Amino acid sequence: MGRHWGFRYERARRAQPAWQWVDPPSRRRQRRCVHDFSNFSAIEKYNTADAYVIGVGHLSDRIKGGPPIKGKWPHGDRALTFNERKELQRRLTRAGFDTQKIDGKIGPLTINAVRAFQKARGLTPDGYASLALLKQLRKN
């Protein structure tokens, strides 16, 4: 309680706002980050769209004097369809990254399988089930 919506806490127990989360690749391996998304979850209860939650949380940062987001919005990105989500789960499981069930829901089990796949391929293990990831699985 009382924590900001998008802060992460690192080894030194320093807090960083969401707009500072992008680390250079050389430093990414040196940090062990633990995310505290209690406020993220609270906002998400009102509206489950990630863009909404990030927007409201970022607005909160800006009101408190934080800088704008540094990255660009992924305009070409889109949510996977139900059938694509099931295909992603099937392909991950066949590739040795078991999602435990093929139900078209991107929950913690699928996110963990996505992260394991990304890590095994040398990608940033963000757990994001994207169309680009599905296309990569289709090539295998």
N, C-alpha and C positions, 0 to 999 in steps of 0.2 A: 504494500500500500504506500501511496505517496511517491511512487516512482514515475518518471516520465514515460510516455507511451513507447518510445523507440530507443531506449538506451541499452547499451550492452556493457557488461562488466568484464574487465580483463584481469589478467594475473595480478596486476598492481591495484586492483579494485578501483580503477579510475572509470568514470562514466563518460561515454561519448554519445552525442546525439546522432540520430540516424543519418544525417547528411555527411557525417565523417566516416561512415562504415567502409567505404571503398579503400582498401589497403593496396599498396604496391605489391605485386606478386612476391617480391623478395621478402617482405615482412609477413605475408599471409601465413607462411609455414611456422613462423616463430611465435604466433599468438594462439592461445587457446581461449576462444570466446564462448561465453555463455549468454544466451539471449534471454531477456526477461520481457515477455510480451503480455504481462497481465493487463496493461491498459489497452494493448492491441486487441486482446481477446474481448475486453469490455466493449470497445467500439464495434468489434465484429458481431457482437450479439444484436446490434441494431441493424446492421447491413453487412452481409458476408462477402461482398465484393472487395477484393484486395485493393483495387484502385480507390475505393471509397475510404477504407480504413487508413491507407497510406496518406490520402489527401487530407483527411480530418486530423490525423496525427501530425502531419507536416504543417498544416495551418496552425496548430497549437505551438509548434516550434517557432514558426514565423512571428506569431503574436508575442512570444517571449523574447524576440530579437534575434532568433537564429537566421542563418543565411539560406538562400534558396538551394534547392537540390542541385547537385553538380552534374549528375548524369542526364542522359537524354531518355525520353520516354520511348519504349520499344513499340513504335507505331505498327510494325509488321507482325507483331505478336497477336495471337488470338487464343482463346480457350479451346481445348480439345473437345470434340463432340463426344457423346456418350460412347458410340462405337469405337472412336479413336482411343478413348481412355481404356476400354476393354482390350483393344488390340495392343496398346502399350503394356498393359499388365501381362497379357499372354506372352509377348515378345521378351519382356524382362525375365519372366519365369523360365522360359525356354533357354534364355542366355545364361541361366544360373543365378539370377537375382530374384529369388522367390518373393512374390507379393502376397502369398498366403491364400488369396482368393481373387477370382476374376469377376468383379461386380461393377466395374465402371466408376467406382468411387475412389478419388485420390485422397486417401486417408493416411495415417501414420505408417502403415505397413508398406504401401506403395511408395510413399516419400522416402522411406528407408531403403527400399530396393533401388529407387532412382539414384539416391546418393551413393550407394555402393557401386552401381554401374558407372556413375560419373567419376568416382574416385579411381576405379579400376582403369578407366580410359584417360586418366590424367586431366580431367575436367574439374572445374570448380564444383564441389559437391553441395550444391544449393538445394537439391531435392525438387527442383521445379520441373514438373511434367509438361514439357513444351512440345510444339509441333516439330521443332528442330531435333529434339531428342528422339521423338518417334521416327523421324526420317532416318536418323542415324541407326536406330535399331532395325529398320527395314533393310538397310544395306548389309547388315550382318547375316 
